[in-house]
């Protein structure tokens, strides 16, 4: 993520906005949302500031393009996860210490808290990139995913587009400060979650094993069948 962000400096993003306008906002947000580490949020902030400072873009289309990119990208990410996510994690997960018991825990957490993860994940950088992929991998019901994905995409896009638009140039100096604040909050939340998961890891694995006995692939198949009937 840091390497990607380094490639796209503020000057580069402004240049892309000058050349491609709203299409750049849609593309950057969509690429980040489908599961690729990409500065989609940074592009949205740049577009909103650019619109407020120069008047060469209008804030409503910026908001709509960001929301559309978020929803379209997330739905593609969900589809990728649904079709090949488990196969990819099954094959390459052990190299990242993600074995089947941990995948069962992931499904257990998504079955319980999926809507909240999808909605709130839009506001956290790591989850914003991977939540849709994981939702598809764990076979979260598509109707529920779509509703909370749409709500999260609209709220996130509106907050950033209109907030930074009306701030205009006056908030450019605070951009780094805001990133630090949000990053600190998100980091603390992630650390708290990791510590909680480690503390409850054994209990969660046992609970997930009871709920999904046998190979997890069988339960993913049943979940897919139930989702298709809805």
KATA-V558581 format. One record per residue. N is the residue number from 1. RES is the residue in one small letter. D_FIRST is the distance of its C-alpha to the first C-alpha in whole Angstrom. Layout:
N;RES;D_FIRST + N;RES;D_FIRST
This chain:
1;x;0 + 2;x;4 + 3;x;5 + 4;x;5 + 5;x;6 + 6;x;9 + 7;x;10 + 8;x;11 + 9;x;13 + 10;x;15 + 11;x;18 + 12;x;16 + 13;x;16 + 14;x;19 + 15;x;21 + 16;x;19 + 17;x;21 + 18;x;24 + 19;x;24 + 20;x;23 + 21;x;23 + 22;x;23 + 23;x;22 + 24;x;18 + 25;x;18 + 26;x;19 + 27;x;17 + 28;x;13 + 29;x;14 + 30;x;15 + 31;x;13 + 32;x;10 + 33;x;13 + 34;x;14 + 35;x;12 + 36;x;9 + 37;x;5 + 38;x;7 + 39;x;8 + 40;x;11 + 41;x;12 + 42;x;12 + 43;x;14 + 44;x;16 + 45;x;17 + 46;x;17 + 47;x;20 + 48;x;22 + 49;x;22 + 50;x;23 + 51;x;26 + 52;x;27 + 53;x;27 + 54;x;29 + 55;x;30 + 56;x;29 + 57;x;27 + 58;x;29 + 59;x;27 + 60;x;28 + 61;x;27 + 62;x;23 + 63;x;23 + 64;x;25 + 65;x;22 + 66;x;19 + 67;x;21 + 68;x;22 + 69;x;19 + 70;x;18 + 71;x;21 + 72;x;21 + 73;x;17 + 74;x;18 + 75;x;21 + 76;x;20 + 77;x;17 + 78;x;20 + 79;x;23 + 80;x;20 + 81;x;20 + 82;x;24 + 83;x;25 + 84;x;23 + 85;x;21 + 86;x;23 + 87;x;24 + 88;x;21 + 89;x;20 + 90;x;24 + 91;x;23 + 92;x;20 + 93;x;20 + 94;x;22 + 95;x;20 + 96;x;18 + 97;x;21 + 98;x;21 + 99;x;25 + 100;x;27 + 101;x;28 + 102;x;24 + 103;x;24 + 104;x;27 + 105;x;26 + 106;x;23 + 107;x;26 + 108;x;28 + 109;x;25 + 110;x;24 + 111;x;28 + 112;x;29 + 113;x;26 + 114;x;24 + 115;x;25 + 116;x;24 + 117;x;21 + 118;x;20 + 119;x;21 + 120;x;20 + 121;x;17 + 122;x;16 + 123;x;16 + 124;x;13 + 125;x;10 + 126;x;9 + 127;x;13 + 128;x;12 + 129;x;10 + 130;x;13 + 131;x;16 + 132;x;18 + 133;x;17 + 134;x;18 + 135;x;21 + 136;x;22 + 137;x;22 + 138;x;24 + 139;x;27 + 140;x;26 + 141;x;29 + 142;x;28 + 143;x;30 + 144;x;29 + 145;x;25 + 146;x;26 + 147;x;28 + 148;x;25 + 149;x;22 + 150;x;24 + 151;x;25 + 152;x;22 + 153;x;21 + 154;x;24 + 155;x;23 + 156;x;20 + 157;x;20 + 158;x;24 + 159;x;23 + 160;x;20 + 161;x;22 + 162;x;25 + 163;x;24 + 164;x;22 + 165;x;25 + 166;x;28 + 167;x;26 + 168;x;26 + 169;x;26 + 170;x;27 + 171;x;24 + 172;x;21 + 173;x;22 + 174;x;21 + 175;x;18 + 176;x;16 + 177;x;19 + 178;x;18 + 179;x;14 + 180;x;16 + 181;x;18 + 182;x;16 + 183;x;13 + 184;x;16 + 185;x;18 + 186;x;15 + 187;x;15 + 188;x;19 + 189;x;19 + 190;x;17 + 191;x;19 + 192;x;22 + 193;x;21 + 194;x;20 + 195;x;23 + 196;x;25 + 197;x;24 + 198;x;25 + 199;x;29 + 200;x;29 + 201;x;28 + 202;x;31 + 203;x;33 + 204;x;30 + 205;x;30 + 206;x;34 + 207;x;34 + 208;x;32 + 209;x;34 + 210;x;37 + 211;x;35 + 212;x;34 + 213;x;37 + 214;x;36 + 215;x;33 + 216;x;31 + 217;x;31 + 218;x;34 + 219;x;33 + 220;x;30 + 221;x;33 + 222;x;35 + 223;x;32 + 224;x;32 + 225;x;36 + 226;x;36 + 227;x;33 + 228;x;35 + 229;x;38 + 230;x;37
